[in-house]
Amino acid sequence: MSANLSNAVFTTSIIEQANFGLANLTQANFNNADLFSAIFTNANAAQALFRSADLTGANFRNAITNGADFTGAIFRNTIMPDGSIRNF
């Protein structure tokens, strides 16, 4: 079973190494959060907000990110849904 965290607010939180795998994160707000090495594998993060979040080492493999906002997010060794690694 997976957690339902849709519409949850995590703004400016430090959530390093958290496991959000398989979670429903639709429209969750992670703006300005520190998500160092967080796991989002197979999660539904559609329309989630990651503006200016630190996604260093985060893993989004097979996650749904349609409509998610990554404006200003930090990507360092971040695994994207397609398995590619993003650095910028």
Secondary structure, DSSP 8 states (H G I E B T S, - for coil): ---B-TT-B-TT-B-TT-B-TT-B-TT-B-TT-B-TT-B-TT-B-TT-B-TT-B-TT-B-TT-B-TT-B-TT-B-SSEE-TTS-EE--
